[in-house]
Amino acid sequence: MNWNRSGWDSLQCILMGTATVAAISVIVPAGVQAKSATEIFQIAQQTSVQINADLGGALGGSGVIIDKKGTVYTVLTAHHVACLLNCRPNINYTVRTADGRDYPVTQVRSLQKNPTDPDLAVVTFESSTSYPVATLGDSRSIGPGSPIYVFGYPAFDGDRVGTQRDPEFSSGMVTSRPTNRPQGYNLRYDAVTKGGMSGGPVFDSEGRVIGIHGQGDIEGQLESATGGSVSIKTGFNAAIPIETFVAIGSQVGVSSSNLQVDDTPTQDQPTDLNNPRTARDYNLRGLMRLEEGDVSRAMADFTQALELHPDRDEAHHAYFNRGNARIRTRDYPGAIADWSEAITRNPNDSRPYYNRGLAHYLVGDRQGAIADTTEAIQRDPGNEKAYLVRGDAKASLGDEMGALADYDRAIEINPNYPIAYNNRATIRVNHRDRPGALEDLRRAAPLFQAEGKMRQYHTVMDNIRLLEHALSQQQTQQRTQPSPNPPTPTGDPNLAKLQEWGLNPVTCGDRVVSILMEGQEYCTQPSDWLSIGQYRYLPAEDRLEPISGPSNLDNPNPNPNPSVDDGGL
């Protein structure tokens, strides 16, 4: 079989914008009617909720209460938060309100019928407790430079997922207003967000919901050294404008007449950015140019921002963004140097570690990639992409069990992550866990299809057919082979342990499972949970630890490295 790990490469950045007219302007809020950040936080905290699933390890998401009818509340969130594993029906969801109470979700209604539809859904719950309903605004009244606030429940530490999450309130500014983006993500901003905040509300300066946050970084295309395209993550956060939902909410039974809407324009004063004066101005214009593809002028703006001797925070942004510009020209050493400078100025930001780790991988420094992605994970345990990249680096160094653990965690964080299922299948095939590999591929295929990645979908389907054929041949061979005479139990507690596990002891030889227990070798036929290979029994933990797998008979054409020529996964 031709097994390749799908592409994972994703670069993160801080700001990005698109200018579609000759004059670029930034809007500076007048502040006359604007609420204070404290006032907006109080509104956000009371109207926002957690959304959690009974799926082990899943981070959970966020949402905002938008309607109430009697005791029935309607929460607006992202489709990918409330519809895990292609809306698998046996997953149960709960809503946790600001007072710490948990309510079962009574209904999930999605607005995403195909991969390009808005990434929106509504869920309902019932409670006799009175909770406030958010006021909706209109994002069309704001533009680049307008202040925004994102509220949600991120996962910080490894054990703080699901209901254990604490709220986070992140301020920022609008960086661009693109149009016709896939899944409706037409509002971009530079507020720092983390996994678990998807589905949460974005507020304007008057405390009105103007968007639903859902993308922590936006994909772009970068030409790889081998001539193919590599998908990068720019790091630009994005939301679906709230007016998108107001226009189509009736499709899921939410009429605009039942919503609290205040679309009065904010009082903003535009400032011309064609004549930037501050480091912040140059940073913003550089990011707009970067998205337009004008990399050289973008780098010039970031450099000019640094020459103005900005404060540490603005310098951090400029170095970080210039690194993202350099990587587009394959200047890997320059990008690594800029991200190192960004880390020096803000060592708590996970994103430059992640970006630098990815650059290390691209230049063949697997140990550097592992070190940096580990630092990124320590600062943002909800970054499934960091686990994926680290897993691929470990696999390429021969640490397949370490890679397997990272893929497992990536899937726990994001059960809708097809690349992680695909890459985990490669490890399982190498260790003769054909049923496990087949299960992973069967999960990956519909997820790729739902994302509109049809080339990857067809590749996975081809591998499913090949693996099904191999399993069928194996089962036929086992039926036609005479059963070896098993050793007779003689009071040996190790044999009793094997039988307790439902394993049938056999004479040791080829194509069997070999288990070392207390210095003795015991052999069994493979089962649906234990594949051919060598294992060591750990009595203190009562589990088997793989020692080595068999020769790679199923994988005559293995690719030990993650694919970067993947058409932009």
Steps between C-alpha positions, in 0.01 A plus 500: 500500500614852437461663838576870539440721796278784389626855521478684828716802440348815636658833580342745736518876489350786699317730261386496142278720291379554147475838334280506192503875435778744423475690827565286806342636814487394859212592726582643839209485745384837623422351841190716561251213516743214550474293814804424710671165464378411850139567402533288186660218699203496736259477206706224342531297819125499566387418146770250398502125570719194470398217268641159594473151353517160668799414284813428702770766469300740280573862590144621467391828348316820580175671404273795576134514605298678231136410572267388776147362475358407836755262650665417165824681421666513157879518478687601185833325444720354226394191305833331573438540875151347509537244222800279581592205277260608227214545747525147633166444679633315804698800629326690778562869567455720804489876552670653804376848591688777680371382839665159452181304432494230234199437276456227239470624144151415380551575132781577254413675173780569254511761226788327323359261241814491285865593565467857371189592702541721808659311789203569729261301714251561778441282804221519754475424870229539760523675836268676741790728597502840333804568281556821298479497121772670295431801281608456139662777299617530139864453407458698179529822698861429598822461305877458543613661822172463686531343845346160562481257791488120485360293787521126548623208705848386391687193618822604671648208689482139393231417756292814459272404218124467480324636808832576674570793269510859621382796289733726305432849370735607219511846346626590156423691185344422165769440240296442185152445358535242220198381305375157395737303720427127541264421785412868538814614685496860376608685816869488598676634806820470702363401842685199637277193529550135593336165451167483678398857411341397169133590487546785745375854435694794360382835641532855369590803711140531618465143624297366208572163339637561151637154422550139601865407543604176339836517325824542691703533183432535131647265242723630223712334234877487494708342226716221638859438395387195304261702289176400667282716720517506877211620709598761757298644784540875520371526855233754418190447709168519327130509577179464306325840500182494706293644214568176313312310769221757528435461126478118502404414858143424394636183335549356848188652650650822635309799366673838497189644665583297813855635525619806688664698219655847521668578169565868573840589351784560743647850515838457331745742346702369201876559484700476180756219500658605171722720718582276798665667797526239772641149522145376537404671174791338314419161650139523387586617149765230470245237586255631246773487236598150608153366438495669160818307416729804500760330719794735437306815589348324800848416629602861445210616717586255778863613486392865515287420804811363673711802401256721693618326820155382611418358841557129567147401403502678166853375427380148576227543240736642240759222536229236503333632187827555315586137572177399332592714200848346480366145503302581185829560319651179648737707710488244779807630692359854488158384616653299784706804605196729502289256699788466748492879545123484550546235769759717677247783523204283602601152619143423607358499147473144368476596134861595419613173661258310279605687187869459574449130568332460165786684328749271675309203361505642148881532509540146638565586865263247660637546852457876470145445381424278800652748745306799365166325461539373857545861615192599299295221660606607849362847428194387305404137578200532271710539183431172322723607208802514729433143613468393138828661391681362804356157430623512141846607617512213750385251237772611260758437777365150561306579818174358372349445845570864588342603171197283575452673835513843332249398233273363773510834680441699183186294437384539861528876462331507160295190414434653156870493403532276192875547456566364849288191432685442173843538658409276792392236249854494358640410842236233555572342162870486585414314820260259327195654665301475179156527665607814685646652184183421309288665769715815485479520121124452510480798733738711294322450166165669576676780688719577197190485283311737730790747478489486121848344477408251234851397396579395855159333527559286192851407616364382834221307329758322282695404812183376668433266209858373504490440873162326483643268233806425715281422801281272292804308376634470854170361629482250214856386571426455868192288424695268268803456726488221761481632852826450688482293813489738796701431811297350780455723806680349799409749767725762339352839609629663181304258283200568719549873439502444123179300521349772718565740213329264258827403329568145385857381572677344202843360420743782431596548138443737210198732475401477865484740792804467728457615862783512754367432850738462793787407272301236309364522146135419439339503158140545388306549181435865410161636599287799411685704763849348492701484178804291408818623670696489824361629830614527859255450788514774766340338807496821707282663235335179381557584135708400199771727362604454136867415456513482122280432204565248223666578170298746295331250267194718452697810418740437212511870417507675836557873524659572839446872466177699501394600153544866416390461142141439595312763310443711806366292785 
